[in-house]
């Protein structure tokens, strides 16, 4: 009896292998044959899942951000997890912990982005489209907090951008600097956000 193939598992294996190939030989010099060989599958098999390298990269971002956003949305609207500031802090802590756990993959994704920028192939729009919902989530929580009187009046748009920028900075540090201090970084974020909490 033929072995049943778990297609989602295979897609993830192709993705992880591709990121390793991109990091090892560079995005420009890599190809689907290299990825297939390292996966132990044929090149036509990869074409059953992805049409080219760009689609593999896009899928990587979509997979990571999609799963994470679902989890973060659940935190955002869970009224048992304190007020809106508490939930934003918990969301940010979750992002940092996910980034630390997936440090190698995060580093490879960023290396691909930096490498492609050298060749005027800017993938930042792909990242932006996939992460824009996070900034909207922060803005929504801040707005709810102000409406309920638990957060002081402020520019929800500006503050959500600040939080988002801090998350980007933390993820960059996790990917490239081995001395990222989780506790200090989250304490700094917490201190900033507590300023907006009504006492």
C-alpha positions in Angstrom: 0.0 0.0 0.0 1.5 3.4 -1.0 2.6 5.7 1.9 0.1 8.6 2.5 1.8 11.9 2.0 1.2 14.7 4.5 1.2 17.7 2.1 1.3 20.4 4.8 4.3 18.7 6.4 6.0 18.4 3.1 5.4 22.1 2.3 6.9 23.1 5.6 9.9 20.8 5.0 10.5 22.4 1.6 10.2 25.9 3.2 12.7 25.2 6.0 15.1 23.6 3.6 14.8 26.5 1.2 15.6 29.0 3.9 18.8 27.0 4.7 19.7 27.0 1.0 19.1 30.7 0.7 21.3 31.3 3.8 24.1 29.0 2.6 24.4 30.0 -1.1 22.5 33.2 -1.3 19.1 33.8 -2.7 20.4 34.8 -6.1 22.6 31.7 -6.5 20.1 29.2 -5.2 17.6 27.3 -7.3 14.8 24.8 -7.0 17.0 21.9 -7.9 19.3 22.6 -4.9 16.3 22.8 -2.6 14.8 19.6 -4.1 18.1 17.7 -3.6 18.5 18.8 0.0 14.8 17.8 0.6 15.3 14.4 -0.9 12.6 15.0 -3.5 12.4 15.7 -7.2 12.2 19.2 -8.7 8.8 18.4 -10.3 7.6 17.6 -6.8 8.5 21.1 -5.6 6.5 22.5 -8.5 3.4 20.8 -7.1 3.7 23.2 -4.2 5.5 26.3 -5.4 6.1 27.9 -8.8 9.4 29.6 -7.9 11.7 30.9 -5.2 9.7 34.1 -4.7 6.6 32.1 -3.9 8.6 30.0 -1.4 9.7 33.1 0.3 6.2 34.5 0.4 4.9 31.3 1.7 7.5 31.4 4.5 6.3 34.8 5.6 2.7 33.9 5.2 3.0 30.7 7.2 4.9 32.3 10.1 2.8 35.5 10.4 -0.5 33.8 9.8 -0.1 31.3 12.6 1.2 33.9 15.0 -1.5 36.5 14.2 -4.2 34.0 15.0 -2.6 33.4 18.4 -2.1 37.1 19.0 -5.7 37.9 18.1 -7.0 35.4 20.6 -4.9 37.2 23.3 -6.1 40.6 22.2 -9.8 39.8 22.7 -9.5 37.7 25.8 -11.1 39.8 28.5 -9.7 37.5 31.2 -6.2 38.7 30.4 -6.3 42.1 32.2 -6.9 45.4 30.4 -5.8 46.5 27.0 -2.3 47.5 28.1 -1.8 44.2 29.8 -2.9 42.4 26.6 -0.6 44.5 24.4 2.3 43.6 26.7 1.3 39.9 26.5 1.1 40.1 22.7 4.6 41.7 22.5 6.0 39.1 25.0 4.6 36.4 22.8 6.2 37.9 19.7 9.6 38.2 21.3 9.4 34.6 22.6 8.3 33.3 19.2 11.3 35.2 17.6 13.7 33.7 20.2 12.4 30.2 19.6 12.6 30.6 15.8 15.9 32.6 15.8 17.6 30.6 13.0 14.6 30.9 10.7 14.2 34.6 11.5 17.9 35.2 10.7 17.5 33.4 7.4 14.4 35.3 6.4 16.2 38.6 7.2 19.3 37.5 5.4 17.2 36.9 2.2 15.6 40.3 2.5 19.0 42.0 2.9 20.6 40.0 0.1 17.7 40.7 -2.3 17.8 44.5 -1.5 21.3 44.5 -3.0 19.8 43.4 -6.3 16.8 45.9 -6.1 14.5 43.0 -5.3 12.8 44.5 -2.2 10.7 42.0 -0.3 9.8 44.6 2.4 6.3 45.0 0.9 5.7 41.3 1.3 6.6 41.6 5.0 4.7 44.8 5.4 1.5 43.3 4.0 1.7 40.3 6.3 2.5 42.3 9.5 0.3 45.4 8.9 -2.6 43.6 10.8 -0.5 43.6 13.9 -0.2 47.4 13.9 -4.0 47.6 13.4 -4.5 45.2 16.3 -2.4 47.5 18.6 -4.4 50.5 17.4 -7.7 48.8 18.0 -6.7 47.8 21.6 -5.6 51.3 22.3 -8.8 52.8 21.0 -10.9 50.4 23.1 -8.9 51.3 26.1 -9.5 55.0 25.6 -13.2 54.5 25.0 -13.5 52.5 28.2 -11.5 55.0 30.2 -8.6 52.6 31.0 -6.1 54.4 28.8 -5.3 58.1 28.7 -6.3 60.0 25.5 -3.5 59.7 23.0 -2.9 59.2 19.3 -3.6 55.5 18.9 -2.1 55.6 15.5 1.2 57.0 16.7 1.5 54.8 19.8 0.7 51.6 17.7 3.4 52.6 15.3 5.9 53.0 18.2 5.0 49.6 19.5 5.3 48.0 16.1 8.7 49.7 15.5 9.9 48.3 18.9 8.8 44.8 17.8 10.7 45.2 14.5 13.8 46.3 16.4 13.6 43.5 18.9 13.2 40.9 16.1 16.1 42.4 14.2 18.2 42.2 17.4 17.2 38.6 18.0 18.1 37.7 14.4 21.5 39.4 14.3 22.8 40.1 17.8 23.5 37.3 20.2 23.4 39.6 23.2 19.6 40.5 23.0 18.3 40.9 26.5 14.7 39.7 26.7 14.0 41.0 30.2 15.5 44.5 29.7 13.7 44.9 26.3 10.3 43.8 27.6 10.8 45.9 30.7 11.5 49.0 28.5 8.4 48.2 26.5 6.3 47.8 29.6 7.5 51.1 31.1 6.6 52.9 27.9 3.1 51.3 27.8 2.4 51.9 31.5 2.6 55.6 30.8 -0.7 55.4 28.9 -2.5 53.4 31.5 -4.9 55.4 33.7 -4.1 55.1 37.4 
